[in-house]
Amino acid sequence: MSQVFAFSQALVDKLEASVRQNMDWYVDARRPWVERVAEMNELNLPTPYSFEDVVQLKFKARKSKAQQDLASAKRLHRSLRLSRADASDPRLWTRLTHVEFWPYMRDRWPVKRGDIKFVLRRYFVHGHGSRALLRNGVARLWWLAELTYDPERENPYELTDVLFSDLDLVAQLTERNYGRAPKIMKGFLEFLAERRDLLLTGGDVNRRRLRQLAIHVNQIGGATLLDFMTKAELHQLLQDQLEVILQMEKREAGARTA
């Protein structure tokens, strides 16, 4: 087991403010470089956590991004048992992206010279709320596993497998307002798994249906407290909207052949 460290807030602020000056490091450095611009007391703030196993996150550009992200998410989540409060701390994830998992970040989220916004989005927790966490290159892995982990299932990562079946699905669910609501996330994924033939296979047609469902639930969430819905109510809401979508597709197909 190895202890988990975080950056100081002062260092996080300094790095965020100097992305432009440090751009060469983000583009070219093959090894962690932050110790060259930071004091030791800023680099290694101890946390009460340790990695239970050696975690090596790897990424090969020619292999499936979704399947590699899935393997990395489960590996990280199994080894790093955080409270959700501490897993919301930007200082932790900024440290992990810049030090322990720098080689992974270089391969999975390579930086184009001058793209400051990309660096802030993927290498920091830039902004507020769940979306900022779910855009960070390492935090997203842990949080997506955490939100879909279900110890009551024979395979506790069954819904994690469903989520990472398609990166478009990951994007649709994490960019919506219910991205960090485990009950809604799990209910949505259960519904998708039950209707896999209509929603998770078949390419662009099913992706379009999925996007429409996600948008609909997000719109409903603006007027309804989704967290108070039962699983049956959420599934019925999704089924009703899926039937609307399928009917629209039939009408459009009929119009094209008329």
C-alpha positions in Angstrom: 0.0 0.0 0.0 1.2 3.5 -0.8 -0.1 6.7 0.7 -2.1 9.1 -1.4 -1.1 12.7 -1.4 -2.7 15.9 -2.6 -1.4 19.3 -3.7 -1.8 22.4 -1.6 -4.5 24.8 -2.7 -1.8 27.4 -3.3 -0.1 25.1 -5.7 -3.3 24.3 -7.5 -4.0 28.0 -7.9 -0.5 28.7 -9.1 -0.6 25.9 -11.7 -4.0 26.9 -13.0 -2.8 30.5 -13.4 0.4 29.5 -15.3 -0.9 26.9 -17.8 0.2 29.2 -20.7 3.7 29.5 -19.2 3.9 25.7 -18.6 2.4 24.7 -22.0 5.7 23.1 -23.2 5.6 20.7 -20.2 2.0 19.7 -20.9 2.8 19.1 -24.6 6.2 17.5 -24.4 7.1 16.2 -20.9 7.1 12.4 -20.7 7.6 12.4 -16.9 6.1 14.5 -14.1 7.6 17.9 -13.9 5.7 19.9 -11.2 8.5 19.5 -8.7 10.5 21.9 -10.9 8.0 24.7 -10.2 6.8 23.9 -6.7 8.0 23.7 -3.2 8.1 20.3 -1.4 5.6 21.4 1.2 3.1 22.2 -1.7 3.5 18.9 -3.4 2.9 16.3 -0.7 -0.1 17.1 1.5 -0.8 13.7 3.2 -4.4 12.3 3.0 -5.8 9.5 5.2 -6.0 7.2 2.1 -3.7 4.7 0.5 -3.8 2.8 -2.7 -4.7 -0.7 -1.7 -2.9 -2.1 -4.8 -0.4 -0.8 -7.3 -2.5 1.1 -9.9 -1.1 1.3 -13.4 -3.5 3.1 -15.7 -2.5 2.4 -19.3 -3.9 3.6 -22.6 -3.1 2.6 -26.2 -4.4 4.8 -28.9 -5.2 2.0 -31.3 -7.4 0.1 -28.8 -11.0 0.8 -27.8 -11.2 4.0 -25.7 -14.4 2.8 -24.0 -13.0 -0.6 -23.0 -9.7 0.9 -21.8 -11.6 3.5 -19.8 -13.8 0.8 -18.3 -10.7 -1.3 -17.2 -9.0 1.8 -15.8 -12.1 2.9 -13.9 -12.6 -0.4 -12.2 -8.9 -0.7 -11.4 -8.7 2.7 -9.8 -12.0 2.4 -7.9 -11.1 -1.0 -6.4 -7.7 0.4 -5.2 -8.7 3.9 -4.0 -11.5 3.7 -1.4 -12.4 7.4 -0.9 -15.3 9.0 0.8 -17.4 11.0 -1.6 -16.6 14.2 0.2 -12.9 13.7 -0.2 -13.4 12.5 -3.7 -14.7 16.0 -4.5 -11.5 17.7 -3.6 -9.8 19.3 -6.6 -6.4 19.2 -4.8 -6.4 15.4 -4.9 -7.2 15.0 -8.5 -4.9 17.7 -9.7 -2.1 15.9 -7.9 -3.0 12.6 -9.4 -3.2 13.9 -13.0 0.1 15.8 -12.6 2.2 13.2 -10.7 1.1 9.6 -10.2 -0.9 9.3 -13.4 1.0 11.7 -15.6 2.1 9.1 -18.2 -1.5 7.9 -18.5 -2.7 11.5 -18.9 -0.2 12.1 -21.7 -1.4 9.0 -23.6 -5.2 9.4 -22.9 -5.5 13.2 -23.0 -2.6 14.5 -25.1 -2.4 18.3 -25.2 -2.3 20.4 -28.4 0.0 23.3 -28.0 -1.9 26.4 -26.9 -5.1 24.6 -25.9 -5.4 26.1 -22.4 -9.0 25.3 -22.0 -8.3 21.6 -22.6 -5.6 21.5 -20.0 -7.9 23.2 -17.4 -10.7 20.8 -18.2 -8.8 17.5 -18.2 -5.8 18.1 -15.9 -7.6 20.2 -13.2 -11.0 20.3 -11.6 -11.8 23.6 -13.3 -15.1 25.2 -12.4 -17.8 24.0 -10.0 -20.1 21.1 -9.6 -20.2 17.5 -10.9 -19.3 18.4 -14.4 -15.9 19.7 -13.5 -15.1 16.5 -11.6 -16.4 14.3 -14.4 -14.2 16.1 -17.0 -10.9 15.6 -15.0 -9.0 12.8 -16.7 -8.6 10.7 -13.5 -11.5 11.8 -11.4 -14.0 10.9 -14.1 -12.8 7.2 -13.9 -13.2 7.0 -10.2 -16.6 8.8 -10.1 -18.1 6.9 -13.0 -17.3 3.6 -11.2 -18.5 5.0 -7.9 -21.8 6.1 -9.3 -22.5 2.8 -11.0 -21.1 0.4 -8.4 -23.7 -1.8 -6.8 -22.6 -4.2 -4.1 -26.0 -5.9 -4.1 -25.4 -7.3 -7.6 -23.5 -10.5 -8.4 -21.1 -8.4 -10.5 -21.0 -5.1 -8.6 -19.6 -3.4 -11.7 -22.4 -4.6 -14.0 -23.8 -1.2 -14.5 -20.3 0.3 -15.0 -19.9 -2.2 -17.9 -23.2 -0.9 -19.4 -22.1 2.8 -19.0 -18.8 2.2 -20.7 -20.3 0.2 -23.6 -20.2 3.5 -25.6 -18.4 6.7 -24.8 -21.3 8.6 -26.3 -23.4 7.2 -23.5 -20.8 8.3 -21.0 -21.0 11.8 -22.4 -24.8 11.9 -22.5 -25.2 10.9 -18.8 -22.3 12.8 -17.3 -23.1 16.1 -19.1 -26.6 16.1 -17.8 -27.8 17.6 -14.5 -28.3 14.1 -13.0 -24.7 13.0 -13.7 -23.9 12.6 -10.0 -27.3 11.3 -8.9 -26.6 7.6 -8.3 -30.2 6.6 -8.2 -31.0 8.2 -11.5 -27.8 7.0 -13.1 -28.4 3.4 -12.1 -32.1 3.5 -13.0 -31.2 4.9 -16.5 -28.5 2.2 -17.0 -30.8 -0.6 -15.9 -33.4 0.6 -18.4 -30.8 0.7 -21.2 -29.6 -2.8 -20.3 -33.1 -4.2 -20.5 -33.6 -2.6 -23.9 -30.1 -3.2 -25.2 -31.3 -4.1 -28.8 -33.1 -0.7 -29.1 -30.6 1.5 -27.3 -27.1 0.0 -27.0 -26.5 -1.7 -30.4 -27.2 -0.6 -33.9 -24.9 2.5 -34.3 -26.2 6.0 -35.0 -29.9 5.2 -34.8 -29.7 3.9 -31.3 -27.3 6.7 -30.3 -29.9 9.2 -31.5 -32.6 7.5 -29.4 -30.3 7.5 -26.4 -29.6 11.2 -26.7 -33.3 12.0 -27.0 -34.0 10.0 -23.8 -31.2 11.7 -21.9 -32.4 15.1 -23.0 -36.0 14.3 -22.0 -35.0 13.1 -18.5 -32.9 16.2 -18.1 -35.9 18.4 -19.1 -38.2 16.5 -16.7 -35.6 17.1 -14.0 -36.0 20.8 -14.4 -39.5 20.6 -13.1 -39.5 17.3 -11.1 -37.3 16.1 -8.2 -36.0 13.0 -10.0 -34.3 11.7 -6.8 -37.8 11.2 -5.3 -38.9 8.9 -8.2 -39.1 5.2 -7.6 -37.2 3.0 -10.0 -40.5 1.8 -11.5 -41.6 5.4 -12.1 -38.3 6.3 -13.8 -38.5 3.2 -16.0 -42.1 4.1 -16.9 -41.0 7.6 -17.8 -38.3 6.3 -20.0 -40.5 3.7 -21.6 -43.2 6.2 -22.4 -40.6 8.5 -24.1 -39.0 5.6 -25.9 -42.4 4.8 -27.4 -42.8 8.4 -28.5 -39.4 8.3 -30.2 -40.2 5.0 -32.0 -43.5 6.4 -33.2 -41.8 9.5 -34.5 -39.3 7.3 -36.4 -42.1 5.4 -38.0 -43.9 8.6 -39.1 -40.6 9.9 -40.6 -39.9 6.7 -42.4 -43.5 6.7 -43.8 -43.1 10.3 -45.0 -39.9 9.4 -46.8 -41.5 6.5 -48.7 -44.8 8.3 -49.5 
